[in-house]
Amino acid sequence: MLARAVRVLAAFTADSPTLSVGEVARRSGLHVATASRLVAELVAHGLLERGPDRQVRVGVRLWELGARASPTVSLRDAAMPFLEDVHAVVGHHVQLGVLDGEDVLFLERLSARDAVVNYSRIAGRLALPTSSSGLVLLAYAPPELQQRVLARPLHPVTPAGFGSAAQLRTALAEVRRTSAAVLAGHQHPDATGVAVPVRDGRGEVVAALSVIVPNDGRGGSLVPLLSATARGITRSLHAPAG
């Protein structure tokens, strides 16, 4: 029963936060009657909510539990003041992402009304080879994960993206050499992603700090700012409480 409930919850995504019971059943692979019963139980516990149109969405209680238990809370809290400082300087998107499976999962994103186009969102995912954050995380990921990604067909979002394993392998080596990724036009022709690794006290990469700025050839100039900020986050992660 618990596994089925998880399948119901997993049906909701950043792109589909509201679903009908029938759509929940289809996405979870459950019979409609089973999905309906599980949805009703999850609604009763506040983990899901029904709207006036009988559509279902993730409930506030589920968000509360997730926010309380997530091991990424301390990382986000430590990084937030630094993200705000970078955002004040850059004036576009500033993001914090972590490795989750074969995706980059974004914990935080600061933006501005007139900022350049950006497809990431808080609690949203992007495939590792398609973004600057993902490239940084993949460059320092376990070798077996790198090999899995390199062995599969790549699906670039734009013509500027990586279309072959050889291109991606070269880019990963460059990230490890420079401790930064600058990807112009990989998510959108008008945008450049710039990312650097964030390390813990042991030197392990635990996140990627990135900005999304206009594709005007100047993205690389932000690497020193991001690198210094990443070092500040590392120090904050291990500072004594208070």
Secondary structure, 3 states (H helix, E strand, C coil): CHHHHHHHHHCCCCCCCEECHHHHHHHHCCCHHHHHHHHHHHHHCCCEEECCCCCEEECHHHHHHHHHHCCCHHHHHHHHHHHHHHHHHHCCEEEEEEEECCEEEEEEEECCCCCCCCCCCCCCEEEHHHCHHHHHHHHCCCHHHHHHHHHCCCCCCCCCCCCCHHHHHHHHHHHHHHCCEEEECCCCCCEEEEEEEEECCCCCEEEEEEEEEECCCCHHHHHHHHHHHHHHHHHHHCCCCC
